[in-house]
């Protein structure tokens, strides 16, 4: 039975929210189809963090970051759209870094096929499920999420929401965020990855050369 996460779920510390969003499913309705993907990688951001957009100050474009937890903040990055959710406290948020296609009674094979049409590879061929949402802009493209449609909006049970499908990672990897410039708090371990899906996220934190306790931490879940 689908269960939409309430706003109170998002109105929490950004790191806690980033961890607890792993395993939840984003659902976006497009032309009668529910396109769905399980969140497997997130990044937390705070207003005092030099790597965050909010640290640059309030603007109308960034206003969603300063609204209550559970607002949608979208922006353009790397030539595509990126999805964030506001957390507790002005300027704090979570970036949805990557996901994995989710199939169930609400989102079946037709939904997956539509996601693959939305986000073909460079040759115009369907991406595999493993690569379809493996990055923040790939995720938005597959799900049909656009800045112009959703920035500064609230969740809508008829169009876009996050579903608690009662899936929980067996282990969570905590590591540094990606793409943070030098001197912008790039050392902070605010990135969280579902360990079971580490190979399918933006960059595998368990790749060769990475050292546990130095480059990443393993968080056991209850």
Secondary structure as a PSIPRED ss2 file (coil, helix, strand):
# PSIPRED VFORMAT (PSIPRED V4.0)

   1 X C   1.000  0.000  0.000
   2 X C   1.000  0.000  0.000
   3 X C   1.000  0.000  0.000
   4 X E   0.000  0.000  1.000
   5 X C   1.000  0.000  0.000
   6 X C   1.000  0.000  0.000
   7 X H   0.000  1.000  0.000
   8 X H   0.000  1.000  0.000
   9 X H   0.000  1.000  0.000
  10 X H   0.000  1.000  0.000
  11 X C   1.000  0.000  0.000
  12 X C   1.000  0.000  0.000
  13 X C   1.000  0.000  0.000
  14 X H   0.000  1.000  0.000
  15 X H   0.000  1.000  0.000
  16 X H   0.000  1.000  0.000
  17 X H   0.000  1.000  0.000
  18 X H   0.000  1.000  0.000
  19 X H   0.000  1.000  0.000
  20 X H   0.000  1.000  0.000
  21 X C   1.000  0.000  0.000
  22 X C   1.000  0.000  0.000
  23 X C   1.000  0.000  0.000
  24 X C   1.000  0.000  0.000
  25 X E   0.000  0.000  1.000
  26 X E   0.000  0.000  1.000
  27 X E   0.000  0.000  1.000
  28 X E   0.000  0.000  1.000
  29 X E   0.000  0.000  1.000
  30 X E   0.000  0.000  1.000
  31 X C   1.000  0.000  0.000
  32 X C   1.000  0.000  0.000
  33 X E   0.000  0.000  1.000
  34 X E   0.000  0.000  1.000
  35 X E   0.000  0.000  1.000
  36 X E   0.000  0.000  1.000
  37 X E   0.000  0.000  1.000
  38 X E   0.000  0.000  1.000
  39 X E   0.000  0.000  1.000
  40 X E   0.000  0.000  1.000
  41 X E   0.000  0.000  1.000
  42 X E   0.000  0.000  1.000
  43 X E   0.000  0.000  1.000
  44 X E   0.000  0.000  1.000
  45 X E   0.000  0.000  1.000
  46 X C   1.000  0.000  0.000
  47 X C   1.000  0.000  0.000
  48 X C   1.000  0.000  0.000
  49 X C   1.000  0.000  0.000
  50 X C   1.000  0.000  0.000
  51 X C   1.000  0.000  0.000
  52 X C   1.000  0.000  0.000
  53 X C   1.000  0.000  0.000
  54 X H   0.000  1.000  0.000
  55 X H   0.000  1.000  0.000
  56 X H   0.000  1.000  0.000
  57 X C   1.000  0.000  0.000
  58 X C   1.000  0.000  0.000
  59 X C   1.000  0.000  0.000
  60 X C   1.000  0.000  0.000
  61 X C   1.000  0.000  0.000
  62 X C   1.000  0.000  0.000
  63 X H   0.000  1.000  0.000
  64 X H   0.000  1.000  0.000
  65 X H   0.000  1.000  0.000
  66 X H   0.000  1.000  0.000
  67 X C   1.000  0.000  0.000
  68 X C   1.000  0.000  0.000
  69 X C   1.000  0.000  0.000
  70 X C   1.000  0.000  0.000
  71 X E   0.000  0.000  1.000
  72 X E   0.000  0.000  1.000
  73 X E   0.000  0.000  1.000
  74 X E   0.000  0.000  1.000
  75 X E   0.000  0.000  1.000
  76 X E   0.000  0.000  1.000
  77 X E   0.000  0.000  1.000
  78 X C   1.000  0.000  0.000
  79 X C   1.000  0.000  0.000
  80 X E   0.000  0.000  1.000
  81 X E   0.000  0.000  1.000
  82 X E   0.000  0.000  1.000
  83 X E   0.000  0.000  1.000
  84 X E   0.000  0.000  1.000
  85 X E   0.000  0.000  1.000
  86 X E   0.000  0.000  1.000
  87 X C   1.000  0.000  0.000
  88 X C   1.000  0.000  0.000
  89 X C   1.000  0.000  0.000
  90 X C   1.000  0.000  0.000
  91 X C   1.000  0.000  0.000
  92 X C   1.000  0.000  0.000
  93 X E   0.000  0.000  1.000
  94 X E   0.000  0.000  1.000
  95 X E   0.000  0.000  1.000
  96 X E   0.000  0.000  1.000
  97 X E   0.000  0.000  1.000
  98 X E   0.000  0.000  1.000
  99 X E   0.000  0.000  1.000
 100 X E   0.000  0.000  1.000
 101 X E   0.000  0.000  1.000
 102 X C   1.000  0.000  0.000
 103 X C   1.000  0.000  0.000
 104 X C   1.000  0.000  0.000
 105 X C   1.000  0.000  0.000
 106 X C   1.000  0.000  0.000
 107 X C   1.000  0.000  0.000
 108 X C   1.000  0.000  0.000
 109 X H   0.000  1.000  0.000
 110 X H   0.000  1.000  0.000
 111 X H   0.000  1.000  0.000
 112 X H   0.000  1.000  0.000
 113 X H   0.000  1.000  0.000
 114 X H   0.000  1.000  0.000
 115 X H   0.000  1.000  0.000
 116 X H   0.000  1.000  0.000
 117 X H   0.000  1.000  0.000
 118 X H   0.000  1.000  0.000
 119 X C   1.000  0.000  0.000
 120 X C   1.000  0.000  0.000
 121 X C   1.000  0.000  0.000
 122 X C   1.000  0.000  0.000
 123 X C   1.000  0.000  0.000
 124 X C   1.000  0.000  0.000
 125 X C   1.000  0.000  0.000
 126 X C   1.000  0.000  0.000
 127 X C   1.000  0.000  0.000
 128 X C   1.000  0.000  0.000
 129 X H   0.000  1.000  0.000
 130 X H   0.000  1.000  0.000
 131 X H   0.000  1.000  0.000
 132 X H   0.000  1.000  0.000
 133 X C   1.000  0.000  0.000
 134 X C   1.000  0.000  0.000
 135 X C   1.000  0.000  0.000
 136 X H   0.000  1.000  0.000
 137 X H   0.000  1.000  0.000
 138 X H   0.000  1.000  0.000
 139 X H   0.000  1.000  0.000
 140 X H   0.000  1.000  0.000
 141 X H   0.000  1.000  0.000
 142 X H   0.000  1.000  0.000
 143 X H   0.000  1.000  0.000
 144 X C   1.000  0.000  0.000
 145 X C   1.000  0.000  0.000
 146 X C   1.000  0.000  0.000
 147 X H   0.000  1.000  0.000
 148 X H   0.000  1.000  0.000
 149 X H   0.000  1.000  0.000
 150 X H   0.000  1.000  0.000
 151 X C   1.000  0.000  0.000
 152 X C   1.000  0.000  0.000
 153 X C   1.000  0.000  0.000
 154 X E   0.000  0.000  1.000
 155 X C   1.000  0.000  0.000
 156 X E   0.000  0.000  1.000
 157 X C   1.000  0.000  0.000
 158 X C   1.000  0.000  0.000
 159 X C   1.000  0.000  0.000
 160 X E   0.000  0.000  1.000
 161 X E   0.000  0.000  1.000
 162 X E   0.000  0.000  1.000
 163 X E   0.000  0.000  1.000
 164 X C   1.000  0.000  0.000
 165 X C   1.000  0.000  0.000
 166 X C   1.000  0.000  0.000
 167 X C   1.000  0.000  0.000
 168 X C   1.000  0.000  0.000
 169 X C   1.000  0.000  0.000
 170 X C   1.000  0.000  0.000
 171 X E   0.000  0.000  1.000
 172 X E   0.000  0.000  1.000
 173 X E   0.000  0.000  1.000
 174 X E   0.000  0.000  1.000
 175 X E   0.000  0.000  1.000
 176 X C   1.000  0.000  0.000
 177 X C   1.000  0.000  0.000
 178 X C   1.000  0.000  0.000
 179 X C   1.000  0.000  0.000
 180 X C   1.000  0.000  0.000
 181 X C   1.000  0.000  0.000
 182 X C   1.000  0.000  0.000
 183 X C   1.000  0.000  0.000
 184 X C   1.000  0.000  0.000
 185 X C   1.000  0.000  0.000
 186 X C   1.000  0.000  0.000
 187 X C   1.000  0.000  0.000
 188 X C   1.000  0.000  0.000
 189 X C   1.000  0.000  0.000
 190 X C   1.000  0.000  0.000
 191 X E   0.000  0.000  1.000
 192 X E   0.000  0.000  1.000
 193 X E   0.000  0.000  1.000
 194 X E   0.000  0.000  1.000
 195 X H   0.000  1.000  0.000
 196 X H   0.000  1.000  0.000
 197 X H   0.000  1.000  0.000
 198 X H   0.000  1.000  0.000
 199 X H   0.000  1.000  0.000
 200 X H   0.000  1.000  0.000
 201 X C   1.000  0.000  0.000
 202 X C   1.000  0.000  0.000
 203 X C   1.000  0.000  0.000
 204 X C   1.000  0.000  0.000
 205 X C   1.000  0.000  0.000
 206 X C   1.000  0.000  0.000
 207 X C   1.000  0.000  0.000
 208 X C   1.000  0.000  0.000
 209 X C   1.000  0.000  0.000
 210 X C   1.000  0.000  0.000
 211 X C   1.000  0.000  0.000
 212 X E   0.000  0.000  1.000
 213 X C   1.000  0.000  0.000
 214 X C   1.000  0.000  0.000
 215 X C   1.000  0.000  0.000
 216 X E   0.000  0.000  1.000
 217 X E   0.000  0.000  1.000
 218 X E   0.000  0.000  1.000
 219 X E   0.000  0.000  1.000
 220 X E   0.000  0.000  1.000
 221 X C   1.000  0.000  0.000
 222 X C   1.000  0.000  0.000
